[in-house]
Amino acid sequence: MGRQKIHEFYPYIYPRRVWVVRGLKQNEIQDFFSLRNGDSIVFDDTEGNEPLCTVFPYIKLRENGKYGILVLISEKISVSDMAHESTHVAMEIFNDLGAIITYDNQEPFAYLVGWVADCINQVRIGKFKY
């Protein structure tokens, strides 16, 4: 995928990938990703006025059809934004898999939120564990 602007992470215990993307334009993103049904991703924002982070659930990689969640980040994403968006990603994965979050069993969800935040941060700082 070129200069590695698309970073793929796999949590192993949940069968979904998380792709964190920085520095690609909307048309470039659509070249790599689609909705699971094959339709194009619809961007609700106008180019040049993108949010600091956007999460797209129910995505597949066109190249191989693998399912996951797409996270688009800007250069200015903060720790607060990473935590916020990581919660959305974890909720989408749990929802997609039919997993349930309960007060008495918080650890699986908390683990996933932390893992996603770490993935986003790796892309943000440009230092990777893999």
N, C-alpha and C positions, 0 to 999 in steps of 0.2 A: 504493500500500500504506500509506496513512495517514501517520503521523508517521515513517516510515522506520525502523522497528525491524528490518526485514529488508533486508539489504544484499547485493546481487548483484555478484559479481566474475567476470570471464571472462579466463582466461589466454591466450586467442588461439591459442597453439600446441598446446593440448590441448582437445579439444571437449567440455569439461565445465565447468559453472558451479560456483562455490562460493558458498553463501549463508551469511552470518554473521548470526546472530540474537541479539539481547540484549533482554531485557525483555518477552518474550511468555510467556504461560501455555501449558501443553501443549495445551489445547483450541484456542487461537488458532493454534498451530503446525500442528495437524492441519487447520484450515480452509484453510491455504495449501499444505501439502505432503502428499504420500502416498508410499508405496513405489512403485516403477515399475509394479508390477502392479496398482496402484490400491488396495491394502490400506492401512489406517491404520498410521501409525507406532506402534510399541509402545515405551513408555517403561518402562525397567526400574527406575527410581528412584521414590521416593515424593515427591509434591509437598511442597515445603518442605525436602527433603533432597537437592536436586539437586547433581551434581558441578560443579566450576568450569568444566568444558568437556565437551561430549559431541559426538562425530562420528557422523553417520548417513550411510552410503554408500547408493548405489542409490536415490536420491530423485528425485522429479519435482515440479515446480511445477504445482499443479492448474490454474492459470490458462491455461497454454499448453503443458504437457507437456514442458518442457525438463528434461533430465537434469542431475544434479549431486550434490554432496556438501553436506549440511547440517551447520553447525557452530553449536552453541548455547553461548554464553559467559555467564558471570556478571560482575558488576561487579568481582569480586576476582581475576580471572585474572592470573597472573604471567607474566613473560617465559619462565620455565621451562615453565609449562603451555602457553604458545603454541607454543614450539618442539616440545614433545612431541606436541601434537595436530596440528601442521602436518605432522609426519612421518607420522602416521596418514592424514591427508588425501591427501598425495602418494602413499603406498603404495596407497590405494584407487583413486586415479585411474590410476596405472600398471597396477594389476591389472585394472581395468575395461577399459582400452584394449589390454591384452596387451603392454604395454611391459615391458622387462626392465632391471633395475638390475644393472650389473656393476662390478667393481672398476676396470676399464679405461675405463669410460664413466660416471663419477659425475656429471658436470656437469648433464645434463638433470634428474636427480632433485634435486640440490642447489639448482638454480635454482627448481624448483617448491616445495620446502620453504620457501625464503626468501620466495618470492612469497606463499604461503599465510600465513606468519607476519606478513608486512606487511599483508595484508588483515585478519587478526584484530586486529592492533594498531590499524589505522585505526578499526575499530569501537570498540575499547576506549577510545581517546582522543577519539573523536568528530571527528577531522580527516581529510578525505578528499581523495584525489588526483584524483577524477573530478569 
